[in-house]
């Protein structure tokens, strides 16, 4: 029986996750495939319950379901209890356990960018919670900007040395959540959006002379961790990275 893992989200046709994971299954000769499961909030409980079936490895969870998924599983890993958000579900017998591989992936991406004292995080969903926690652990002062407080953005950015876009703004478009005029050389940017690559925000930041990274690195890191949880095998990172690069180059 071919094992199945899925990505649970809504309006997720842009996702590169199938390319990454299917390349990993092929590299290790695992009889499994990774599929998209585009479901709205009403369909999410049934979609998660279906993960209990034979041959199901589990799921990744993306927007807008990272918070709701926590209430639909049997157990929460410690990082999910802390964050209240999950991006990975692992089937263990007839039980479902929620994990958050975003957190460690984000911490690694932030370390690669440098050290920061004052950060602004755009968005208040599941990805934002992981960003805020990772930055807090690194000792940064963090301000979160959601739709209700977007007018505070110019003032907050003026005193920040890092901004992280944890919203979907810019996905599969040329839109940016931040006017280019607010970017500057000493304001680093991490945009969790990865398609297109680079995003408009990353391009604008680099034109301003800033250090900027897109979301492909985080996507790969969290995928590697998710794969290991499902299969209990070391992920073939090089093959996964190559598949992601092909996917983004061909888009």
N, C-alpha and C positions, 0 to 999 in steps of 0.2 A: 504493500500500500504506500502510495506517495504521501509523505507527510506535508502538512500545510501550515504556513505562517501567514498572517495577514497584517495589513496596515489599516487600522480603524480611524477614520476621520471623515470630514465632509468637504467636498470640493477639492479633492486631493489628486486629480488627474495629472498634476505637474510632478508628482513625487518621483524622485530618483531611487527610492528605497528598493523597489523590485529589482532593478538592475544590479544594485550592490549585493543584495542577499542571494539572488539566483546565481550570480557569479561565484559566490562563496560556496554554495551547495555544490555547484559543478566542480569547483577546484578540489573539493574534498570527496567527490564522488558520493554525495549524500542524496538519496532518493527523496527529494523535497522540493517544494516550490513556494515562492512568496507572491502574494496577490494583494491587490487593492480591494478594500471593502468600504466603499463610500456610503456611509450611513448618517442619517440625521439623529437628533437627540432622541426622538421617539423610538427609533429602531436600535439604538445602542444596547439596551439591556438584552435583547434577543441575540444580537451579534456577539456579545461577550459570552452569553450562556452557551452559544454554539461552539466556543473554544474548548468546552469540556469533552467534545466528541473524540472518538478514536482517530488517531492519525493527526490530531491537531497539536502543533508545537506551542502555539501561543500567538501573541500579537504585539505589534507596536501600536502606540496610540498617539495621535497628533490632534491638532486643533479641529474642532473646539471641545474635545472630549477628555482632556488630560485630568481634569478635576472630577468629573462625573464618574469616570472609570473606577476611582478609588472606592466608591460605594457599591460596586457591582462584582467584586471579587471576594475570595475567602480569607485572604491574608495580605498584609502590607509589609514590605521590606522596611527596615528602619529609615532609609532615606525618604520613602514615601510617607511614612508617619510624620516625619519632620516637615516635609514640603507640602503635603496635601495634594500632590499631583503625581501622576504616573505616566510613563511613556512606553513601558514594556510590561506585558503580561506573560507569565510562564505557566503552562499546564503541568501540574505535578500530580499524576494519578487522576483523581476526579476533583482536584482542588486547583484553584487559580490564584496565583500569587502575583501581586503588582510590584514592579520595581521602577526605579528612575535612573536610567543610564545617562540622561541629559546632564545630571549634576556633575558627575566626574568629568564628562566630556567638556562641559563649559569651564570648569576649573582649569583644565589643561589648556584650553584655548586662551583663557585670560592670562595664564602664566606666560604663554608664548608671546603675548602682546606686550607684557611688561607689568610693572607695579603701578597701582593707581590709588589716589587718596579720596577723590570725590567723583562718583559715577552717577549718571542719569540712565535709567532703564525705561524704555518705551514699552508700554503694555503691562497688563496685570493678570495675564492668564498663566497657564501651567509652565510655559517656557520662562516667563518672567520670574516666577518663584524660584526656579533653579538658578537663574542668573543672580538674583538678589542674595540667595544663600551663599553662593560661591564667592561673591564679592564681599559679603559680610565676613566670611571665614578668612578672607585675605586682608581684613582690616580696613576696607574702604567704607566711606560714608556714602550711602545710597539714597537717591531720590527716585521714586517711581512716578511716571507720568502716564495716566490713563486718559480716556476720552474726555472725562469730566474736568481734567486739570491741564489740558493741552495748552491752554493760554499761558501757563507757567514756563513753558519750554525755553523761550529765549533767555529768561533770567537764570534758570537753572544751568543751562549750558554755559553761560558766561563764567560760572565759577567751577566748572567741571573739567576733569582731564580725561574722561572716558564717557562715551555714550554707546549704549547697546540697544539695537532695535530688536525687540522680542515680539513685534507685531507681524502680521502677514503683509503689511504694506510694502509694495515693491515686488511681490511674488508674480512672476509671469507678466511683468509690466515694466514700464520705464518710470514708474512713480517712486518718489522718495518721501519718507516721513519727515524729513528735516530740510528746510530751505537751505540751499547751498551757501547763502550768505552768513549762516550761523556756524559754519564749519571753519576751522582754523588749524594751523600747524600743530599746536600743542593740545588738540582735542582728538584723542584716538577713537576709532570707530570699530565696533564689532556688529556686523549685520547678520542676524541669524537666517535671513533669507538667502537661499543659494541659487535660485533660478529666477532671472538670468544670473550668470556669473562672469564678470562682477556685476553687482546691482548698481543702480543709479546712485544710491547713497555711497557705496564704496568708491565709485568713480569720482563723484564730487569731492569726497574726502581726500582722495589722492591728489586731485588737482589743487586742493588747498594746501598740500604739503603734509598732510596728516598720515600717520600710520593707520591702516585700515585693513580689515579682513572680513571676508564673507562667511556664509554659514556652511560651506562644503566641509571644512575641517571638523566642525562639531558634528555634522551629519555622519561622517565616517567614523569618528570616535564612538559615538553612541551606538552605531550599527555594529561595530566590532564587539562591544560589550553585550548587546542584545543577542547576537549570534551565539556567543559563548554560553549565555544563560540557557538558551533553547537547546543547544546541541551538546553542551558540556565538553566541547572541543575548542582548541585554540583557533581563533578565526584566521583565515588566510588574508592578512591585511593588504599585501601587495596586490593580490587579485581584486580585492574589493575597491582599493584606491583606483586601479586602472579602469575598472568598470564605471566608477563614478566620473572619472575624467572623460571617458568616452561619451557617457550620457550627457554631460554638460557641454561638451564640445559639439556634439551632434544636434543639440537642441536648437 
